[in-house]
Amino acid sequence: MTNKLLASNRIRKVLVELILDIAKNLKMPVIAEGVETERQLAMLKDAGCDLVQGYYFSRPVPPEEFEKFIESEKRG
């Protein structure tokens, strides 16, 4: 990784941590949207994010298929 990319990743991490700190101080839950990679998920979990969603877990599911999708996920 280049120094510029490393610096950019550090800045993103600090911004996420600041947002989470503000939300915690306001006693508000946080939902991170747009999680696409395992690395993003790990960073958000480490930072204390409450909930996450994004393509890492599933593409968008139409409402009429949502219940079937949830049931299939429960079965594994």
C-alpha positions as CSV (number, residue, x, y, z in Angstrom):
1,M,0.0,0.0,0.0
2,T,1.2,3.5,-0.7
3,N,1.7,6.1,2.0
4,K,-1.2,8.1,0.6
5,L,-3.6,5.1,0.7
6,L,-2.5,4.2,4.3
7,A,-3.1,7.8,5.4
8,S,-6.5,7.8,3.7
9,N,-7.4,4.6,5.5
10,R,-6.3,6.0,8.9
11,I,-8.4,9.1,8.3
12,R,-11.4,7.0,7.5
13,K,-11.0,4.9,10.6
14,V,-10.6,8.0,12.8
15,L,-13.8,9.6,11.3
16,V,-15.8,6.4,11.9
17,E,-14.5,6.2,15.5
18,L,-15.5,9.9,16.1
19,I,-19.0,9.4,14.6
20,L,-19.4,6.3,16.8
21,D,-18.2,8.3,19.9
22,I,-20.7,11.1,19.2
23,A,-23.6,8.6,18.8
24,K,-22.6,6.8,22.0
25,N,-22.5,10.1,23.9
26,L,-26.0,10.9,22.6
27,K,-27.1,7.3,23.4
28,M,-28.1,6.7,19.8
29,P,-27.6,3.3,18.0
30,V,-25.5,3.4,14.9
31,I,-26.2,1.4,11.7
32,A,-23.3,1.4,9.2
33,E,-24.5,1.1,5.6
34,G,-22.6,0.0,2.6
35,V,-20.4,-2.7,4.2
36,E,-18.8,-4.6,1.3
37,T,-15.7,-6.3,2.7
38,E,-14.7,-8.4,5.6
39,R,-12.1,-5.8,6.4
40,Q,-14.7,-3.0,6.7
41,L,-16.8,-5.3,8.9
42,A,-13.9,-6.0,11.2
43,M,-13.0,-2.3,11.5
44,L,-16.6,-1.4,12.4
45,K,-16.9,-4.2,14.9
46,D,-13.6,-3.2,16.5
47,A,-14.8,0.4,16.7
48,G,-18.0,-0.7,18.5
49,C,-20.6,-0.2,15.7
50,D,-24.0,-1.5,16.8
51,L,-25.4,-2.8,13.5
52,V,-24.1,-3.1,9.9
53,Q,-25.6,-3.8,6.5
54,G,-24.4,-4.0,3.0
55,Y,-23.5,-6.1,0.0
56,Y,-21.1,-8.1,2.2
57,F,-24.2,-9.8,3.6
58,S,-26.6,-9.7,0.7
59,R,-27.6,-7.8,-2.4
60,P,-30.9,-5.9,-2.0
61,V,-33.9,-8.2,-1.7
62,P,-37.3,-7.2,-3.0
63,P,-40.0,-7.0,-0.2
64,E,-41.9,-10.0,-1.7
65,E,-38.8,-12.2,-1.4
66,F,-37.6,-10.9,2.0
67,E,-39.4,-13.4,4.2
68,K,-38.1,-16.4,2.1
69,F,-34.6,-14.9,2.3
70,I,-34.7,-14.6,6.1
71,E,-36.0,-18.2,6.5
72,S,-33.3,-19.6,4.2
73,E,-30.7,-17.7,6.2
74,K,-32.0,-19.1,9.5
75,R,-31.7,-22.6,8.2
76,G,-28.1,-21.9,7.1
